[in-house]
Amino acid sequence: PALAVDASDDDTILASGGADKSIKIWGLDFGDTHRTLYGHDDSITDLKFVRGTHNFFTSSKDGSMRYWDGDRFEQILLLNGHVSEVNCLAISRTGAFVLSGGMDRQGRGGGR
């Protein structure tokens, strides 16, 4: 099942992350799946688009966050730092940094 979902701010694509460790990129014009991405070793817990782009961050029970290019369908960056699952993430208004919270009782931040 899908555990996280977000739409780009131009309303052209939607991304969903699931318990099956996959990220699906959907076209909102016809509702079709553009691509399925893999990279996490456990369930996706959160997913957020960066404002004004088709790039997005995902967090996972595997303890990592990943930064993705939703147009080229590829991973840009891997962010480690949590010692247990990452539950949530937030992106700054300008997209300059991302914050995460995890089961390790840690809050983490990093620039993209």
N, CA and C atoms as an extended XYZ file, in Angstrom:
336
Properties=species:S:1:pos:R:3:atomname:S:1:resname:S:1:resid:I:1 pbc="F F F"
N         0.817       -1.205        0.000 N   PRO     1
C         0.000        0.000        0.000 CA  PRO     1
C         0.858        1.266        0.000 C   PRO     1
N         0.286        2.337       -0.482 N   ALA     2
C         0.952        3.641       -0.450 CA  ALA     2
C         0.958        4.160        0.983 C   ALA     2
N         2.116        4.643        1.431 N   LEU     3
C         2.249        5.190        2.780 CA  LEU     3
C         2.502        6.692        2.775 C   LEU     3
N         2.929        7.224        1.615 N   ALA     4
C         3.226        8.653        1.494 CA  ALA     4
C         2.899        9.091        0.071 C   ALA     4
N         2.409       10.316       -0.058 N   VAL     5
C         2.056       10.840       -1.380 CA  VAL     5
C         2.181       12.355       -1.379 C   VAL     5
N         2.614       12.917       -2.512 N   ASP     6
C         2.681       14.368       -2.660 CA  ASP     6
C         2.589       14.685       -4.147 C   ASP     6
N         2.119       15.888       -4.454 N   ALA     7
C         2.016       16.357       -5.840 CA  ALA     7
C         2.957       17.537       -6.035 C   ALA     7
N         3.499       17.652       -7.236 N   SER     8
C         4.327       18.820       -7.564 CA  SER     8
C         3.447       20.059       -7.537 C   SER     8
N         4.052       21.213       -7.264 N   ASP     9
C         3.223       22.419       -7.129 CA  ASP     9
C         2.675       22.928       -8.456 C   ASP     9
N         3.157       22.388       -9.594 N   ASP    10
C         2.557       22.749      -10.877 CA  ASP    10
C         1.449       21.770      -11.282 C   ASP    10
N         1.132       20.842      -10.381 N   ASP    11
C         0.046       19.873      -10.572 CA  ASP    11
C         0.196       19.004      -11.816 C   ASP    11
N         1.428       18.666      -12.180 N   THR    12
C         1.621       17.802      -13.349 CA  THR    12
C         2.033       16.382      -12.985 C   THR    12
N         2.731       16.212      -11.846 N   ILE    13
C         3.088       14.866      -11.428 CA  ILE    13
C         2.805       14.651       -9.952 C   ILE    13
N         2.595       13.394       -9.622 N   LEU    14
C         2.365       12.969       -8.260 CA  LEU    14
C         3.357       11.840       -7.994 C   LEU    14
N         3.863       11.762       -6.784 N   ALA    15
C         4.744       10.657       -6.402 CA  ALA    15
C         4.155        9.985       -5.167 C   ALA    15
N         4.254        8.665       -5.136 N   SER    16
C         3.797        7.910       -3.979 CA  SER    16
C         4.894        6.943       -3.562 C   SER    16
N         4.993        6.725       -2.264 N   GLY    17
C         5.958        5.778       -1.714 CA  GLY    17
C         5.230        4.737       -0.912 C   GLY    17
N         5.707        3.491       -0.967 N   GLY    18
C         4.951        2.429       -0.353 CA  GLY    18
C         5.716        1.499        0.550 C   GLY    18
N         4.962        0.592        1.140 N   ALA    19
C         5.518       -0.434        2.003 CA  ALA    19
C         6.400       -1.399        1.215 C   ALA    19
N         6.229       -1.458       -0.093 N   ASP    20
C         7.031       -2.349       -0.941 CA  ASP    20
C         8.381       -1.741       -1.327 C   ASP    20
N         8.753       -0.598       -0.696 N   LYS    21
C        10.038        0.086       -0.901 CA  LYS    21
C        10.123        0.839       -2.230 C   LYS    21
N         9.033        0.907       -2.964 N   SER    22
C         9.061        1.561       -4.279 CA  SER    22
C         8.468        2.955       -4.222 C   SER    22
N         8.880        3.770       -5.204 N   ILE    23
C         8.341        5.105       -5.415 CA  ILE    23
C         7.747        5.107       -6.811 C   ILE    23
N         6.506        5.493       -6.918 N   LYS    24
C         5.859        5.562       -8.223 CA  LYS    24
C         5.653        7.018       -8.601 C   LYS    24
N         6.002        7.356       -9.837 N   ILE    25
C         5.790        8.694      -10.389 CA  ILE    25
C         4.585        8.609      -11.317 C   ILE    25
N         3.576        9.420      -11.055 N   TRP    26
C         2.317        9.395      -11.801 CA  TRP    26
C         2.135       10.700      -12.572 C   TRP    26
N         1.616       10.618      -13.768 N   GLY    27
C         1.219       11.802      -14.521 CA  GLY    27
C        -0.199       12.176      -14.142 C   GLY    27
N        -0.411       13.417      -13.765 N   LEU    28
C        -1.753       13.828      -13.345 CA  LEU    28
C        -2.671       14.157      -14.516 C   LEU    28
N        -2.107       14.240      -15.731 N   ASP    29
C        -2.957       14.509      -16.884 CA  ASP    29
C        -3.819       13.298      -17.247 C   ASP    29
N        -3.226       12.092      -17.234 N   PHE    30
C        -3.970       10.884      -17.576 CA  PHE    30
C        -4.019        9.865      -16.442 C   PHE    30
N        -3.296       10.121      -15.358 N   GLY    31
C        -3.283        9.209      -14.226 CA  GLY    31
C        -2.433        7.970      -14.432 C   GLY    31
N        -1.539        8.015      -15.414 N   ASP    32
C        -0.704        6.859      -15.715 CA  ASP    32
C         0.588        6.884      -14.905 C   ASP    32
N         1.167        5.701      -14.709 N   THR    33
C         2.448        5.596      -14.017 CA  THR    33
C         3.564        5.865      -15.018 C   THR    33
N         4.374        6.887      -14.745 N   HIS    34
C         5.504        7.215      -15.621 CA  HIS    34
C         6.686        6.290      -15.363 C   HIS    34
N         6.935        6.010      -14.074 N   ARG    35
C         8.110        5.197      -13.726 CA  ARG    35
C         7.976        4.708      -12.290 C   ARG    35
N         8.602        3.593      -11.993 N   THR    36
C         8.737        3.098      -10.630 CA  THR    36
C        10.214        3.129      -10.269 C   THR    36
N        10.530        3.746       -9.132 N   LEU    37
C        11.917        3.899       -8.689 CA  LEU    37
C        12.159        3.046       -7.449 C   LEU    37
N        13.383        2.537       -7.346 N   TYR    38
C        13.791        1.760       -6.176 CA  TYR    38
C        15.103        2.309       -5.652 C   TYR    38
N        15.301        2.245       -4.357 N   GLY    39
C        16.535        2.717       -3.757 CA  GLY    39
C        16.579        2.435       -2.264 C   GLY    39
N        15.425        2.520       -1.615 N   HIS    40
C        15.358        2.270       -0.175 CA  HIS    40
C        15.332        0.772        0.109 C   HIS    40
N        15.831        0.406        1.294 N   ASP    41
C        15.872       -0.991        1.718 CA  ASP    41
C        14.699       -1.380        2.621 C   ASP    41
N        13.802       -0.424        2.862 N   ASP    42
C        12.620       -0.703        3.686 CA  ASP    42
C        11.510        0.262        3.255 C   ASP    42
N        10.371        0.196        3.908 N   SER    43
C         9.191        1.000        3.547 CA  SER    43
C         9.491        2.492        3.499 C   SER    43
N         8.829        3.184        2.568 N   ILE    44
C         8.900        4.643        2.464 CA  ILE    44
C         7.946        5.208        3.518 C   ILE    44
N         8.429        6.154        4.321 N   THR    45
C         7.596        6.719        5.383 CA  THR    45
C         7.078        8.124        5.080 C   THR    45
N         7.785        8.875        4.233 N   ASP    46
C         7.336       10.227        3.885 CA  ASP    46
C         7.924       10.602        2.531 C   ASP    46
N         7.284       11.541        1.885 N   LEU    47
C         7.694       11.996        0.555 CA  LEU    47
C         7.235       13.439        0.386 C   LEU    47
N         8.150       14.316       -0.023 N   LYS    48
C         7.810       15.732       -0.202 CA  LYS    48
C         8.526       16.299       -1.427 C   LYS    48
N         7.784       17.030       -2.269 N   PHE    49
C         8.375       17.734       -3.404 CA  PHE    49
C         9.019       19.042       -2.949 C   PHE    49
N        10.081       19.422       -3.636 N   VAL    50
C        10.712       20.726       -3.442 CA  VAL    50
C         9.928       21.719       -4.288 C   VAL    50
N         9.533       22.805       -3.685 N   ARG    51
C         8.728       23.825       -4.357 CA  ARG    51
C         9.380       24.305       -5.663 C   ARG    51
N         8.577       24.412       -6.703 N   GLY    52
C         9.036       24.937       -7.985 CA  GLY    52
C         9.840       23.955       -8.826 C   GLY    52
N         9.908       22.689       -8.395 N   THR    53
C        10.665       21.678       -9.137 CA  THR    53
C         9.869       20.374       -9.184 C   THR    53
N        10.414       19.422       -9.889 N   HIS    54
C         9.890       18.059       -9.859 CA  HIS    54
C        10.807       17.156       -9.048 C   HIS    54
N        11.708       17.764       -8.275 N   ASN    55
C        12.590       17.016       -7.388 CA  ASN    55
C        11.885       16.805       -6.055 C   ASN    55
N        12.197       15.676       -5.408 N   PHE    56
C        11.538       15.375       -4.144 CA  PHE    56
C        12.460       14.566       -3.232 C   PHE    56
N        12.137       14.600       -1.941 N   PHE    57
C        12.831       13.825       -0.927 CA  PHE    57
C        11.934       12.695       -0.459 C   PHE    57
N        12.559       11.571       -0.109 N   THR    58
C        11.848       10.476        0.544 CA  THR    58
C        12.580       10.117        1.826 C   THR    58
N        11.820        9.611        2.793 N   SER    59
C        12.413        9.052        4.015 CA  SER    59
C        11.917        7.622        4.136 C   SER    59
N        12.651        6.838        4.930 N   SER    60
C        12.343        5.410        4.972 CA  SER    60
C        12.636        4.805        6.335 C   SER    60
N        12.046        3.646        6.561 N   LYS    61
C        12.335        2.861        7.750 CA  LYS    61
C        13.768        2.343        7.733 C   LYS    61
N        14.455        2.416        6.586 N   ASP    62
C        15.851        1.966        6.511 CA  ASP    62
C        16.824        2.975        7.138 C   ASP    62
N        16.306        4.126        7.631 N   GLY    63
C        17.131        5.124        8.306 CA  GLY    63
C        17.729        6.176        7.392 C   GLY    63
N        17.353        6.164        6.128 N   SER    64
C        17.925        7.126        5.178 CA  SER    64
C        16.869        8.047        4.590 C   SER    64
N        17.369        9.135        4.016 N   MET    65
C        16.569       10.014        3.170 CA  MET    65
C        17.268       10.055        1.818 C   MET    65
N        16.474       10.208        0.777 N   ARG    66
C        17.032       10.274       -0.573 CA  ARG    66
C        16.399       11.439       -1.314 C   ARG    66
N        17.205       12.051       -2.164 N   TYR    67
C        16.772       13.185       -2.984 CA  TYR    67
C        16.705       12.687       -4.418 C   TYR    67
N        15.573       12.901       -5.089 N   TRP    68
C        15.290       12.335       -6.401 CA  TRP    68
C        14.976       13.412       -7.425 C   TRP    68
N        15.310       13.143       -8.665 N   ASP    69
C        14.917       13.975       -9.798 CA  ASP    69
C        13.708       13.320      -10.448 C   ASP    69
N        12.560       13.967      -10.344 N   GLY    70
C        11.318       13.416      -10.868 CA  GLY    70
C        11.160       13.538      -12.367 C   GLY    70
N        12.031       14.283      -13.026 N   ASP    71
C        12.004       14.382      -14.490 CA  ASP    71
C        12.915       13.351      -15.143 C   ASP    71
N        14.078       13.133      -14.533 N   ARG    72
C        15.033       12.161      -15.083 CA  ARG    72
C        14.907       10.791      -14.439 C   ARG    72
N        14.044       10.691      -13.412 N   PHE    73
C        13.776        9.422      -12.734 CA  PHE    73
C        15.044        8.800      -12.162 C   PHE    73
N        15.831        9.620      -11.438 N   GLU    74
C        17.050        9.101      -10.850 CA  GLU    74
C        17.313        9.733       -9.487 C   GLU    74
N        18.078        8.999       -8.685 N   GLN    75
C        18.471        9.497       -7.374 CA  GLN    75
C        19.592       10.511       -7.535 C   GLN    75
N        19.479       11.616       -6.804 N   ILE    76
C        20.501       12.668       -6.830 CA  ILE    76
C        21.434       12.538       -5.634 C   ILE    76
N        20.868       12.223       -4.463 N   LEU    77
C        21.641       12.274       -3.227 CA  LEU    77
C        21.085       11.280       -2.215 C   LEU    77
N        21.990       10.662       -1.450 N   LEU    78
C        21.630        9.795       -0.332 CA  LEU    78
C        22.066       10.494        0.949 C   LEU    78
N        21.143       10.632        1.897 N   LEU    79
C        21.437       11.270        3.180 CA  LEU    79
C        21.257       10.250        4.296 C   LEU    79
N        22.340        9.930        4.980 N   ASN    80
C        22.301        9.034        6.134 CA  ASN    80
C        22.496        9.874        7.395 C   ASN    80
N        22.348        9.276        8.538 N   GLY    81
C        22.567       10.000        9.783 CA  GLY    81
C        21.713        9.469       10.913 C   GLY    81
N        20.536        8.966       10.594 N   HIS    82
C        19.695        8.356       11.621 CA  HIS    82
C        20.164        6.924       11.861 C   HIS    82
N        20.004        6.462       13.100 N   VAL    83
C        20.389        5.087       13.420 CA  VAL    83
C        19.185        4.141       13.450 C   VAL    83
N        18.014        4.679       13.212 N   SER    84
C        16.805        3.861       13.068 CA  SER    84
C        15.889        4.554       12.072 C   SER    84
N        14.659        4.075       11.954 N   GLU    85
C        13.784        4.562       10.889 CA  GLU    85
C        13.520        6.062       10.964 C   GLU    85
N        13.403        6.669        9.782 N   VAL    86
C        13.066        8.082        9.649 CA  VAL    86
C        11.551        8.146        9.441 C   VAL    86
N        10.853        8.867       10.304 N   ASN    87
C         9.392        8.914       10.259 CA  ASN    87
C         8.835       10.033        9.400 C   ASN    87
N         9.512       11.188        9.394 N   CYS    88
C         8.934       12.344        8.726 CA  CYS    88
C        10.036       13.268        8.224 C   CYS    88
N         9.668       14.115        7.290 N   LEU    89
C        10.605       15.110        6.793 CA  LEU    89
C         9.854       16.388        6.439 C   LEU    89
N        10.598       17.472        6.421 N   ALA    90
C        10.056       18.782        6.047 CA  ALA    90
C        11.116       19.495        5.226 C   ALA    90
N        10.664       20.247        4.246 N   ILE    91
C        11.576       20.989        3.367 CA  ILE    91
C        11.347       22.471        3.609 C   ILE    91
N        12.453       23.222        3.679 N   SER    92
C        12.328       24.662        3.878 CA  SER    92
C        11.583       25.292        2.710 C   SER    92
N        11.034       26.451        2.943 N   ARG    93
C        10.239       27.155        1.929 CA  ARG    93
C        11.004       27.375        0.629 C   ARG    93
N        12.308       27.635        0.743 N   THR    94
C        13.129       27.872       -0.453 CA  THR    94
C        13.719       26.591       -1.028 C   THR    94
N        13.591       25.498       -0.296 N   GLY    95
C        14.163       24.238       -0.744 CA  GLY    95
C        15.643       24.103       -0.451 C   GLY    95
N        16.198       25.032        0.337 N   ALA    96
C        17.636       25.032        0.610 CA  ALA    96
C        18.055       23.938        1.593 C   ALA    96
N        17.138       23.508        2.476 N   PHE    97
C        17.497       22.450        3.407 CA  PHE    97
C        16.288       21.584        3.734 C   PHE    97
N        16.594       20.404        4.250 N   VAL    98
C        15.569       19.439        4.622 CA  VAL    98
C        15.795       19.021        6.068 C   VAL    98
N        14.708       18.810        6.787 N   LEU    99
C        14.743       18.363        8.187 CA  LEU    99
C        14.070       16.999        8.277 C   LEU    99
N        14.531       16.180        9.207 N   SER   100
C        13.917       14.868        9.380 CA  SER   100
C        13.814       14.530       10.861 C   SER   100
N        12.851       13.687       11.178 N   GLY   101
C        12.671       13.185       12.527 CA  GLY   101
C        12.569       11.673       12.481 C   GLY   101
N        13.208       11.011       13.461 N   GLY   102
C        13.230        9.559       13.421 CA  GLY   102
C        12.942        8.904       14.745 C   GLY   102
N        12.857        7.587       14.699 N   MET   103
C        12.610        6.775       15.890 CA  MET   103
C        13.794        6.796       16.849 C   MET   103
N        14.938        7.286       16.390 N   ASP   104
C        16.113        7.405       17.255 CA  ASP   104
C        16.064        8.663       18.124 C   ASP   104
N        14.912        9.366       18.078 N   ARG   105
C        14.685       10.590       18.846 CA  ARG   105
C        15.614       11.718       18.421 C   ARG   105
N        16.002       11.673       17.182 N   GLN   106
C        16.906       12.682       16.625 CA  GLN   106
C        16.160       13.517       15.583 C   GLN   106
N        16.494       14.782       15.549 N   GLY   107
C        16.098       15.656       14.467 CA  GLY   107
C        17.349       15.935       13.664 C   GLY   107
N        17.278       15.827       12.375 N   ARG   108
C        18.456       16.036       11.529 CA  ARG   108
C        18.125       17.081       10.472 C   ARG   108
N        19.153       17.792       10.043 N   GLY   109
C        18.993       18.774        8.977 CA  GLY   109
C        20.161       18.700        8.040 C   GLY   109
N        19.901       19.055        6.792 N   GLY   110
C        20.971       19.044        5.796 CA  GLY   110
C        20.606       19.872        4.599 C   GLY   110
N        21.613       20.403        3.933 N   GLY   111
C        21.396       21.149        2.694 CA  GLY   111
C        21.382       20.220        1.511 C   GLY   111
N        20.692       20.662        0.472 N   ARG   112
C        20.673       19.822       -0.720 CA  ARG   112
C        21.731       20.325       -1.614 C   ARG   112
